[in-house]
Amino acid sequence: MRFPIAISISVALLASVASAQTHPNTVLVMDGSGSMWGQVDGVAKITIAQEVVGTLLSDFPTEQGLGLTIYGHRERGECTDIETVVAPAPGTASQIADAVNSIKPLGKTPMTDAVIAAAQALRYTEEKATVILVSDGVETCNPDPCAAARLLEEAGIDFTAHVIGFDVGSDAEALAQMQCIADETGGQFLTADTADQLTAALTQVAAAPEPEPEPALVPTTLTAVIEGTDTLVSGPVLWELTSTTDTVLSDTEGNPLDLQLPEGSYTAIAYATALEVELTRQFVAIGDAASVQIAFPEPQETARVLAPATAVAGSSIQVGWDGPNYEDDYIGIGASDAEAANQWRNWVYTATGNPVTLVVPPVEGPHVIRYFKRDGREVLGETEIMVTPTTATLASVAEAPAGSDITVEWTGPGYKEDYIGIGKVGADGANRWENWVYVSSGSPAKLKVPSEPGAYEITYFMRQDRTPLATIAFTATDITARIIAPTQAAVGSTIDVGWSGPDYHEDYIGIGKVDASSANQWENWVYTRTGNPAKLLMPTAPGDYLITYFERQNRTPLVSVPITLTPVEATLSAPAEAPMGSTLDVAWTGPNYSEDYIGIGKVDANGANQWENWVYTRNGTPAKLLVPAEPGDYVIRYFVRQDRDAIAEIPVTVTPVEASLIAPATATPGATIEIGWTGPDYTEDYIGIGLPGASGAAQWENWVYTRTGNPVSIEVPTTPGTYVVQYFVRQDRNSIGQTTITVE
């Protein structure tokens, strides 16, 4: 087996940030392994290497940086015996020559790792670097020199390894390794069998290459447009440009982007940030100028939806969005597998803000939240959300009397308008849940038991879709009541009714006709809360009635007793005639119930207009009744206030009254004149002056009460003309006398 010998020289040409250096640094990697004691033409290889290196260093430019790395010179059998003896710097040639001449070969040949160490010393990942490797055999430490060379090439800025095979002969494996290292890094592979050939080979690979001619530059414009137009894509456009060998630019912004490119083939990648679209185009830069246009498709409207990945059924969540926010755009949530019409159960307009508050459906499982453009209900964006279940618990007594109040302890989500309901077992739909209470009132909740005894269910409902979350069984037990009342009473009277019963809030005792229908049956009633016995007003029509105890809830009757109402009578006495507007004494007898009254009205008048004047009987007998201001035939009646039933009446004739006025025929404008008069002089009768035919408030410009005396003094209007002076009975403002006067 041939042991590798290597004279490894690494030359790295370093590029500065501003411009290329004229004399790049060089690192010489010298083999100090035991195989260097082998001979060529009777001379040890280490001696040949020392002489060749000494010759090269004798005229090495002092201004050029040079360094030395040695391996295998200190320990036997150690692949890690690698040492940089002289760091690269200008003027180190003599120091390196002394170090080379002092090498005593000893150890193994880690030539690949030595090349790597030299590359690292020259910062090959940051600057241009070249390694010259001279070897007479295969690698003894690194199992794969080719792979190591490939990694150096990939990681380096511009890494090149030149390889010289010294006295390799026909060793196919060694030749293949060396050829591979050179090929992988773009270097040269040369062979040498003598000292002179080694000197020539080292001189050839170490010589600086002739500079390549400056390539021709082509003015090139890169533009991103909307497809089918010359309109530039809106928003920033980022470009990446590669040639057949290099990346020319990356993440460079511009639209258009002007460049100076060497002639050649390129690939341009344009990323339109606003569209979130990336497109690629190959082109050739040649000739006087190149114009490259990448056409993006017409942008489609999109939206983003931001929401939690999970949410509890029925809860309210915050949903962020980014979209066009057109009028009536909205965000909806629905089951992932639901059909269109039923899918979007809950939604909210984007106009309400950002983020919006969206109510999660009450059904667990996968759902989707979407941004909808109102026009056509087009979906612009969506996100998925998993709806997790929610639970509730209930606890209460197993039974309680019908109509009573019970407390129900509960746990649950407590969403807005969640409620606890009680309903008959087996009842249908809307009729089942007779009573309910919002959970917002707290726990325990106060719930009214239905008025009908039987088996019930108490259920916690999520308000959304009335979704039941928990149910317990409950029994409403029977309740009783009793009434103690006389068997007979006068119509319109108030009687004492003794009772016993649950006395729930707003329970009441009512009286109604035995054969009347429900709506009209219960004519009068009184709350049980007013006391025991209760004061109950009897209806005004005689007949057979029932007195009943009602539980207020559903007006449920608990017990009834019969009672017969007997008629009451009244009498009236008054003069057969009375002057209009006068006050008439009317003697009467009757029940004199609270607010009974005596009224007077036209015989042939009807309804509300008939009873023109009236007086309460509580004022005593005889009653003082004001006679209407219009003559004619009237009737006087006694009314029981309840239902305004008349129980007595007499006729009366109202006779006319007259008045006369004495006034001057003429008067000056604004003057005060005296007017003599005769008339009834009822309370608030008055004399007024106004234009003939004038209506309403405008007619009677000035007036004066008759109670002020006779004659009265009145101011004449200030506008000349013919006026009328009239005597008015205050009741209904009826005029009963007049004269004319001229203001001039």
Secondary structure, 3 states (H helix, E strand, C coil): CCCCCEEEEEECCCECCCCECCCCCEEEEEECEHHHHCEECCEEHHHHHHHHHHHHHHCCCCCCEEEEEEECCCCCCCCCCEEEEEEEEECCHHHHHHHHHCCCCCECCCHHHHHHHHHHHCCCCCCEEEEEEEECCCCCCCCCHHHHHHHHHHHCCEEEEEEEEECCCCCHHHHHHHHHHHHHHCCCEEEECCHHHHHHHHHHHHCCCCCCCCCCEEEEEEEEEECCCCCECCCCEEEEEEECCCEEEEEEECCCEEEEEECEEEEEEEEECCCCEEEEEEEEECCCCEEEEEEECCCCCCCEEECCCEEECCCEEEEEEECCCCCCCEEEEEECCCCHHHHCCEEEEHHHCCCEEEECCCCCEEEEEEEEECHHHEEEEEEEEEEECCCCEEECCCEEECCCEEEEEEECCCCCCCEEEEEECCCCHHHHEEEEEEHHHCCCEEEECCCCCEEEEEEEEECHHHEEEEEEEEEEECCCCEEECCCEEECCCEEEEEEECCCCCCCEEEEEECCCCHHHHEEEEEEHHHCCCEEEECCCCCEEEEEEEEECHHHEEEEEEEEEEECCCCEEECCCEEECCCEEEEEEECCCCCCCEEEEEECCCCHHHCEEEEEEHHHCCCEEEECCCCCEEEEEEEEECHHHEEEEEEEEEEECCCCEEECCCEECCCCEEEEEEECCCCCCCEEEEECCCCCHHHCEEEEEEHHHCCCEEEECCCCCEEEEEEEEECHHHEEEEEEEEEEC
